[in-house]
């Protein structure tokens, strides 16, 4: 369980930004890892250990502050409060972080070693790009970090002269400039999102009835309006720390929240009578209209609750005299109309007359006033009323006073009043709720557009990072060759840095592949081929490493088995699984390729190596969880391969699953849609 989720379980943060806190923590850990790599590289130069240690402490402090301010920003972005204050504080923090990294150029790497300056420049460019992608609504954070960090390093590179120094400085400023430009684009969208949030808050407060926004998964209140606080007697802070079951008493008896959410998600909306419990313990009847919303892949329930205590009193007193009934009807905050058995107006309350501008003296004894926007809605409503004897919460557009079109929730019931059959029709204004729904849909579209822009940016930055990485690797290898000729010990340290840069190149390639697959730029081109022949080809790619470690690989798949898949993408999956199996096996152990009898159409890669614990097994396919571990010979990985393989299998309409036990080995199952047997192998 990550720190953000623990905080969520303790109710320290709302669910909506637990992921922001977790993402900031992972970014800070990545930044510290980068600082550690630079410190290792700096050890090869005449830099004193206290200087390196002091710089690491400075960077670590800035990274911790980044997690704190990122969590604060996530909380305030959800509530729409105090953003300007935290924005300024965050920009000041970015200036301090930039100064800390810029100081590294002077403290860690002397001027005569441009390779170290180039490596530091690359890390800073990557941090600027990551900052832009993680918190785009702030306009100045990328520039605040980039300028103080790049200026001293660029100055040192320019002093060295030469094409490489000038080109590396230009590349660093180019990547950072692109990041800052895209941050500004995201900020514009963020401003619009802020306006939408402000409009949403106004619409909630203007709703005359209790309004709740609920997390469908947990039943926790995410937002409530003032009407809800007044009706229940709680403060807003108290309600945001509560669940639905603590307010709606029916969920403690004949109803369950999970089953109710499933029902609402199927229908899109629902109506339910309920009973709410106030803070003082009193219970009052309500009518609740529920809407199901899906935003950014997360489900929400929006509920509008109306106190019907007075309405129930009306029903209880229908047998009393007309004067008493009229008094009660006038006190109800609804538009009420009573029609006789011929459909002629018998009674209008003050709520009706105020809303529609129609007076009882004008309408009495006449057909219902022309207030329906669509005659088809009127016909449908009264047709349902005639068949059932009642209609609850029929949504329709009505023409209010002054000709303004408004949304109304119309209900009707046929009753006996003073011995005569009548039809009672009630209407209530739901225009604020409709406007809130419209605002939420607009916010959903903006969020989807922002996600698409972020995916495009990941792809762009991944491409641009490969070029400076190649330049740095070339410089490091040149430097290693010069030191080797002089017989110095520096090549050992340079080998470690080269290994780290090789891993970064692999990570960039995998990030680019993941981005292409998720944005639809990689589409499986399926063909039919022999599974055994295909696995033989894949085995050759790892046979050298297996023989070197003393590991035996056998292929037990039948020659009669065929699969239908994208050959190149499926090879990515199998090669990754074979490489992992070799990585976690020791001399004398075995890797077997087979087709399990209990899983028709599936391929399996089984080994009797180290296996994995429950945490690793449960999170191994998640992009957001780092599960990579060191192999039996000290091999390292990026942790991105298996999530990418999982995405490839989903794109094929299949699956990738795992069974493993610590110390007893691992089996990965590749499941593809079944194809018929062929006479001739492909």
Buried (B, 14 or more C-beta within 10 A) or exposed (E): EBBBBEBBEEEEBBBBBBBBBBBBBBBBEBBBEBBBBBBBBBEBBEBEEEEBEEBBEBBBEBBEBBBEBBBBBBBBBBBBEEBEEBBEBBBEBBBBBBBBBBBBBBBBBBBEBBBBBBBBBBBBBBBBBBBBBBBBBBBBBBBBBBBBBBBBBBBBBEEBEEEBBBBBBEBBBEBBBBBBEBBBBBBEBBEEBBEBBEBBBBBBEBBBBBBBBBBBEEBBBBBBBBBBBEBBEBEEEBBBEBBBBBBBBBBEEEBEBEEBBEBBBEEEEBEBEBEBBEEEEEEBBBBBBBBBBEBEEEBBBBBBBBBBEBBEEBEEEEEEEEEEBEEBBEEBEBBBBBBBEEEEBBBBBBBBBEBBBBEBEEBEEEEBBEBBBEEEBBEBBBEBBEEEEBBBBBBBBBBBEEEEEBBBBBBBBBBEBEEEEBBBBBBBBBBBBBBBBEBBEBBBEBBEEBEEBBBEBBBBBBEBBBEBBEBBBEBBBEBBEEBEEEEEEBBEBBEBBBEBBEBBBBBBBBBBBBBBBBEEEBEBEBEBBBBBBBBEEBBEEBBEBBEEBEBEBEBEBEEEBBBBBBBEBBBBBBBBBBBBBBBBBBEEBBBBBBBBEEEEBBBBBBBBBBBBEEEBBEBBBEBEBBBBBEBBBEBEBBBBBBBBBBBBBEBBEBBBBBEBEEEEBBBBBBBBEEBEEEEEBB
